[in-house]
Amino acid sequence: MKKFSAINEVHRYKRLKKHIKKSKSRKKRLRKVGNIKRAKRLRQVDISDSELLRKFYDGNVHRSKILPFSNANIIKLPKNFSLYDNTEKVFETLDKFTSLALLASSGTKFEVNHKSVRKTCLTSEFLLGLFAKEISLIKDCGGQLIDFKCKGVLPNKRVLINDIVSEVGIASELDAKVVGGVSSDTSKIHVFKDSCKLVESATADATDHKNKVANRFIEHISEALADHRLCLNDDASDMMKGCLGEIIDNIEEHSGLTAPNWYIRGYVNNNHKNKMLEFTVVNIGKSIFDTFNDLPDGNYSKEIVREYCDLHHGKGISKEALTTVASLQGSISSKNFSDKDTRGHGTIKLIETFEEIHRDYLALRCPTDKNSLSNMLLVSGSTVIKFDGTYKSETLLDKNGDGERVIFPFNNEGLRGLPDSDYVITMNKMRFPGTIISIQIPLSGSTVPIKDCNNE
């Protein structure tokens, strides 16, 4: 007969405790309690004044996982926090951050932990900062600010990440100083910031503001290239101004809001070996799909988009993604009402202008580097479209032969072929309330003047 063992009883208790902790019934109870707490807290804050938070929160927060009870106020950013490589994970992180900040008690201090981050980008860091700034302006039902507090942890010995957080990331957006860490020569860091959240009518003042934005951005690029003893040629400069102006026009007309709500950021850090020219445009409002879907039946552009979607329906790419691809084709714009209208080429032209700058840069500074790739990304709603130079635009003659149309089919077959699913992607869980255009160009070559290089 076996003697009773207190040790066996302890082991049995531990196994039972572990089983209960992982049981479905416990998770269900916690989920119910969590939802009640969220609903109760949500009634105490008013996010109606923030288009970004209201649209993003309504579209995504119900998909968030149960928030942990331990360390619930620490947001650990993923190892890859780059929108280019890890798009949906970045938005999931923003969703969790928003959920915690909006639904916690007023005055709770949050920690944004960058310690594990090994890869990031301007757009990801700016979006994190933008969300934090919008949260800091939210009021409770009594009209008082919710007393949002945020602190951060930066990675050791990763100066590039520290710089981008300080200059265009969450520290910059919250006007916070970064304490500790290794800093860089700020004279080699070039930052461009502009935004519009005001009501602007189609007046000379509004046009003047857009022109000023475009001119200032050209100056930003020129200053960054000057560190490399290079300058922007007139053709690229003029093309960039025109495309940027058209994109801002489209943003303001298609936002679906009573007032424009857009942000432009540029960032170049010429201090280190892995230099990168980065640019992003963020528009809050309607997605491209929403814009075309809301057009009346029979609209010229909507019918062309519908024909393209019907051609590829049921072939593995969503209607929203197909609509977004169709909208990028030349002469397709929600403001075009006949084949006489020519709007609808700004985004593709801007991307190809940056690609041309990259090719020219490589020819001058890195002629033997065949692996350097520029990265461009368009995110709208749940659609993610990638550009890396693999596919090029095509110029086609109009039916009458008296004009040209630029198309970008994302394949080598033309618009009758299905877009490459590696470049046209649908996020499964997340969506962004508006449109993001993000561009990244490596500038890793020598900064020695060309004439000196030739004399060596």
KAZI-V866639 format. One record per pair of residues at least 4 apart in sequence whose C-alpha atoms are under 7 Angstrom apart, sorted by the first residue. I is the first residue (numbers start at 1). GAP is how many residues later the second one is. D is the distance in Angstrom with one decimal. If there is no record, write none. Layout:
# KAZI-V866639
{{I GAP D} {I GAP D}}
This chain:
# KAZI-V866639
{{5 4 6.6} {6 4 6.3} {7 4 6.4} {8 4 6.1} {9 4 6.1} {10 4 6.2} {11 4 6.2} {12 4 6.2} {13 4 6.1} {14 4 6.2} {15 4 6.1} {16 4 6.2} {17 4 6.2} {18 4 6.4} {19 4 6.0} {20 6 7.0} {21 5 6.8} {23 4 6.6} {24 4 6.1} {25 4 6.3} {26 4 6.2} {27 4 6.0} {28 4 6.3} {29 4 6.2} {30 4 5.9} {31 4 6.1} {31 35 6.4} {32 4 6.3} {33 4 6.2} {34 4 6.1} {35 4 6.1} {36 4 6.1} {37 4 6.1} {38 4 5.9} {38 65 5.8} {39 4 6.4} {41 62 5.3} {42 61 6.0} {44 96 5.5} {44 97 5.5} {45 94 6.0} {45 95 4.0} {45 96 5.6} {46 92 6.7} {46 93 5.9} {46 94 5.7} {46 95 6.2} {47 6 6.6} {47 7 5.8} {47 91 6.2} {48 6 6.1} {50 4 6.0} {50 84 6.7} {51 4 5.9} {52 4 5.9} {52 232 6.2} {53 4 5.4} {54 4 5.9} {55 4 6.1} {55 378 5.9} {56 4 6.0} {56 376 6.5} {56 377 5.9} {57 4 5.2} {59 372 7.0} {60 35 6.6} {60 370 6.0} {61 34 6.1} {61 38 6.5} {63 366 6.9} {64 31 7.0} {64 32 6.5} {67 5 6.6} {68 4 5.4} {73 27 6.8} {73 37 5.1} {73 38 6.4} {74 36 5.9} {74 37 4.7} {74 38 6.2} {75 22 6.5} {75 36 6.1} {75 37 4.9} {75 38 5.9} {76 36 6.3} {76 37 4.8} {76 38 6.6} {77 4 6.8} {77 36 6.0} {77 37 5.7} {77 39 6.9} {77 40 6.5} {78 38 6.6} {78 39 6.0} {79 37 5.2} {79 38 4.2} {79 39 5.4} {79 40 6.6} {80 6 6.6} {80 37 6.1} {80 38 6.1} {80 39 4.9} {80 40 6.3} {81 5 6.6} {81 9 6.0} {81 36 6.6} {81 38 5.8} {81 39 4.7} {81 43 6.7} {82 4 5.7} {82 5 7.0} {82 37 6.0} {82 38 4.2} {82 39 5.2} {82 42 6.1} {83 4 4.4} {83 7 6.2} {83 38 6.9} {83 40 6.9} {83 41 5.8} {84 293 6.6} {86 4 6.3} {87 4 6.7} {88 4 6.2} {88 339 6.2} {88 342 6.4} {89 4 6.2} {90 4 6.4} {90 34 6.9} {91 4 6.0} {91 339 6.6} {92 4 6.2} {92 338 6.9} {93 4 6.1} {94 4 6.1} {94 34 6.5} {95 4 6.1} {96 4 6.2} {97 4 6.2} {98 4 6.0} {99 4 5.9} {100 4 5.8} {104 4 6.7} {106 40 5.0} {106 41 5.6} {106 42 6.7} {107 39 6.8} {107 40 4.8} {107 41 5.7} {107 42 6.4} {108 40 6.7} {108 41 6.4} {109 40 4.7} {109 41 5.5} {110 39 6.2} {110 40 4.7} {110 41 6.1} {111 39 5.8} {111 40 4.9} {111 41 5.2} {112 39 6.3} {112 40 4.6} {112 41 6.4} {113 39 5.6} {113 40 4.7} {113 41 6.6} {114 39 5.7} {114 40 4.9} {114 41 5.8} {115 38 6.2} {115 39 5.2} {115 40 4.0} {116 39 6.7} {120 4 6.8} {121 4 6.4} {122 4 6.0} {122 42 7.0} {122 156 6.5} {123 4 6.0} {123 157 6.2} {123 315 6.8} {124 4 6.3} {125 4 6.3} {125 40 6.5} {125 44 4.6} {125 45 6.6} {126 4 6.0} {126 42 5.9} {126 43 4.7} {126 44 6.6} {127 4 6.1} {128 4 6.3} {128 41 7.0} {128 42 6.0} {129 4 6.1} {129 40 5.2} {129 41 3.5} {129 44 5.2} {130 4 6.2} {130 43 6.4} {131 4 6.2} {132 4 6.2} {132 38 7.0} {133 4 6.7} {133 40 6.2} {133 41 5.9} {134 4 6.8} {136 12 5.2} {137 8 6.4} {138 7 5.8} {138 8 6.2} {139 4 5.4} {139 5 5.0} {139 6 4.1} {139 7 5.4} {140 4 5.5} {140 5 6.2} {140 6 5.9} {154 8 6.4} {156 25 7.0} {158 4 6.4} {159 4 6.0} {159 23 6.0} {159 24 6.7} {160 4 6.4} {161 4 6.2} {162 4 6.2} {163 4 6.0} {163 20 7.0} {164 4 5.6} {164 5 6.0} {165 4 4.0} {165 5 6.0} {165 6 5.9} {166 5 5.2} {166 6 5.5} {166 12 6.4} {167 5 5.5} {168 4 5.4} {169 4 6.3} {170 4 6.1} {171 4 5.9} {171 5 4.8} {171 6 6.5} {171 7 6.9} {172 4 6.2} {184 87 6.8} {185 86 6.7} {188 81 6.0} {188 82 5.1} {188 83 5.8} {189 79 5.8} {189 80 4.4} {189 81 6.1} {190 30 6.9} {190 34 6.1} {190 77 5.7} {190 78 5.1} {190 79 6.4} {191 75 5.6} {191 76 4.7} {191 77 6.7} {192 25 6.8} {192 28 6.4} {192 73 5.3} {192 74 4.6} {192 75 6.4} {193 71 5.9} {193 72 4.8} {193 73 6.7} {194 69 5.9} {194 70 5.2} {194 71 6.6} {195 67 5.5} {195 68 4.2} {195 69 6.0} {196 64 6.2} {196 65 5.5} {196 66 5.4} {196 67 6.6} {197 62 6.5} {197 63 5.4} {197 64 4.5} {197 65 6.7} {198 61 5.8} {198 62 6.2} {199 60 4.6} {199 61 6.4} {200 6 5.9} {200 59 6.9} {201 5 6.5} {202 4 6.1} {203 4 6.4} {204 4 5.9} {205 4 6.2} {206 4 6.5} {207 4 6.2} {208 4 6.1} {209 4 6.2} {210 4 6.3} {210 35 6.2} {211 4 6.1} {211 34 7.0} {212 4 6.0} {213 4 6.1} {214 4 6.4} {214 27 5.3} {214 30 6.3} {214 31 6.7} {215 4 6.4} {215 26 6.9} {216 4 6.2} {217 4 6.4} {218 4 6.1} {218 19 6.6} {219 4 6.1} {220 4 6.3} {221 4 6.2} {222 4 6.0} {222 9 5.8} {222 10 5.9} {224 44 6.4} {225 4 6.6} {225 5 5.2} {225 6 5.8} {226 4 5.2} {226 5 6.1} {227 220 6.8} {228 219 4.3} {228 220 7.0} {229 218 6.4} {229 220 5.5} {232 4 6.7} {232 5 6.4} {233 4 6.2} {234 4 6.0} {235 4 6.1} {236 4 6.0} {236 117 6.4} {237 4 6.2} {238 4 6.3} {239 4 6.2} {240 4 5.9} {240 110 6.0} {240 113 6.8} {241 4 6.1} {242 4 6.3} {243 4 6.1} {243 103 4.5} {243 104 6.8} {243 106 6.5} {243 107 5.5} {244 4 6.2} {245 4 6.2} {246 4 6.2} {246 100 5.7} {247 4 6.1} {247 99 5.9} {247 100 6.6} {248 4 6.2} {249 4 6.1} {250 4 5.8} {251 4 5.7} {251 32 6.3} {252 8 5.1} {254 32 6.8} {254 37 6.4} {255 5 6.8} {255 29 6.7} {255 30 4.4} {255 31 5.1} {256 29 5.8} {256 30 5.7} {257 28 6.3} {261 22 6.1} {261 23 5.6} {262 20 5.6} {262 21 4.4} {262 22 6.2} {263 18 5.8} {263 19 5.1} {263 20 6.5} {264 16 5.7} {264 17 4.6} {264 18 6.4} {265 14 5.8} {265 15 5.3} {265 16 6.7} {266 12 5.6} {266 13 4.4} {266 14 6.5} {267 10 6.2} {267 11 5.2} {267 12 6.5} {268 8 5.8} {268 9 4.8} {268 10 6.3} {269 6 6.0} {269 7 6.6} {270 5 5.5} {273 171 6.0} {274 170 5.4} {275 167 6.0} {275 168 5.1} {275 169 5.2} {276 164 6.6} {276 165 5.6} {276 166 4.5} {276 167 5.3} {277 163 5.8} {277 164 5.0} {277 165 6.3} {277 166 6.7} {278 161 5.6} {278 162 4.6} {278 163 6.4} {279 159 5.8} {279 160 5.1} {279 161 6.6} {280 157 5.5} {280 158 4.3} {280 159 6.2} {281 155 5.6} {281 156 5.2} {281 157 6.5} {282 153 6.1} {282 154 4.6} {282 155 6.7} {283 151 5.4} {283 152 5.2} {283 153 6.3} {284 149 6.0} {284 150 4.6} {284 151 6.9} {285 148 5.7} {285 149 4.6} {286 4 5.7} {286 5 6.2} {286 147 6.2} {286 148 4.9} {287 4 6.3} {287 93 5.2} {287 94 5.1} {287 146 6.1} {287 147 4.4} {287 148 5.9} {288 4 6.5} {288 36 6.0} {288 92 6.2} {289 4 5.9} {289 31 5.6} {289 34 5.9} {289 35 6.1} {290 4 6.0} {291 4 6.8} {292 10 6.1} {292 42 6.4} {295 4 6.7} {295 7 6.7} {298 5 6.2} {299 4 6.1} {299 38 6.7} {300 4 6.6} {300 36 7.0} {300 37 5.1} {300 38 5.9} {301 4 6.2} {301 31 5.8} {301 32 6.2} {301 33 6.0} {301 35 6.3} {301 36 6.6} {302 4 6.0} {303 4 6.2} {304 4 6.4} {305 4 6.3} {305 18 6.1} {305 21 5.6} {306 4 6.0} {307 4 6.2} {308 4 6.7} {308 18 6.8} {309 4 5.7} {309 10 6.3} {309 13 5.7} {309 14 6.5} {312 106 6.5} {317 4 6.5} {317 5 6.7} {318 4 6.3} {319 4 6.0} {320 4 6.3} {320 63 6.9} {321 4 6.3} {321 62 5.3} {321 103 6.9} {321 105 6.6} {322 4 6.1} {323 4 6.2} {324 4 6.7} {327 5 5.6} {327 6 6.5} {328 4 6.9} {328 17 6.9} {328 20 6.8} {329 16 6.9} {329 77 6.5} {329 78 4.8} {329 79 6.0} {330 14 5.4} {330 15 5.0} {330 75 5.4} {330 76 4.7} {330 77 5.6} {331 10 6.9} {331 11 4.9} {331 12 5.3} {331 13 4.7} {331 14 6.6} {331 74 6.8} {332 4 6.8} {332 11 6.9} {332 12 5.0} {333 10 6.0} {333 11 4.9} {336 5 5.3} {336 7 6.5} {337 4 6.7} {345 4 6.1} {346 4 6.0} {347 4 6.3} {348 4 6.1} {349 4 6.0} {350 4 6.4} {351 4 6.3} {352 4 6.1} {353 4 6.3} {354 4 6.2} {355 4 6.3} {355 19 6.7} {356 4 6.1} {357 4 6.0} {358 4 6.2} {358 16 6.9} {358 83 6.5} {359 4 6.2} {360 4 6.4} {361 4 5.9} {362 4 4.5} {362 5 5.5} {363 4 4.7} {365 80 5.0} {365 81 6.0} {366 79 5.6} {373 15 6.3} {374 14 5.7} {374 66 5.8} {374 67 4.7} {374 68 6.5} {375 12 6.0} {375 13 5.0} {375 64 5.9} {375 65 5.1} {375 66 6.5} {376 10 5.9} {376 11 4.9} {376 12 6.3} {376 62 5.6} {376 63 4.4} {376 64 6.2} {377 8 5.8} {377 9 4.7} {377 10 6.1} {377 60 5.9} {377 61 5.1} {377 62 6.4} {378 6 5.8} {378 7 5.1} {378 8 6.6} {378 58 5.6} {378 59 4.7} {378 60 6.4} {379 4 5.7} {379 5 4.6} {379 6 6.4} {379 56 5.6} {379 57 5.0} {379 58 6.7} {380 4 6.7} {380 52 6.1} {380 54 5.7} {380 55 4.3} {380 56 6.4} {381 50 4.7} {381 51 4.7} {381 52 5.7} {381 53 6.2} {382 44 5.6} {382 45 5.2} {382 48 6.2} {382 49 4.2} {382 50 6.4} {383 42 5.8} {383 43 4.7} {383 44 6.3} {384 40 6.0} {384 41 5.0} {384 42 6.1} {385 38 5.5} {385 39 4.7} {385 40 6.2} {386 37 4.9} {386 38 6.7} {391 19 5.8} {391 20 6.4} {392 16 6.6} {393 13 6.5} {393 14 5.5} {393 15 4.5} {394 12 5.6} {394 13 5.3} {394 14 6.4} {395 9 6.4} {395 10 5.6} {395 11 4.5} {395 12 6.4} {396 8 5.5} {396 9 5.1} {396 10 6.2} {397 4 5.5} {397 6 5.8} {397 7 4.5} {397 8 6.2} {398 4 6.4} {398 5 5.3} {398 6 5.5} {398 7 6.5} {409 5 5.4} {409 6 5.1} {409 10 6.2} {410 9 5.0} {410 10 5.9} {411 6 7.0} {411 8 5.5} {411 9 5.8} {413 4 5.3} {419 5 6.6} {420 4 6.2} {421 4 6.0} {427 4 7.0} {448 4 6.8} {448 5 6.7} {449 4 6.4} {450 4 6.3} {451 4 6.4} {452 4 6.5}}
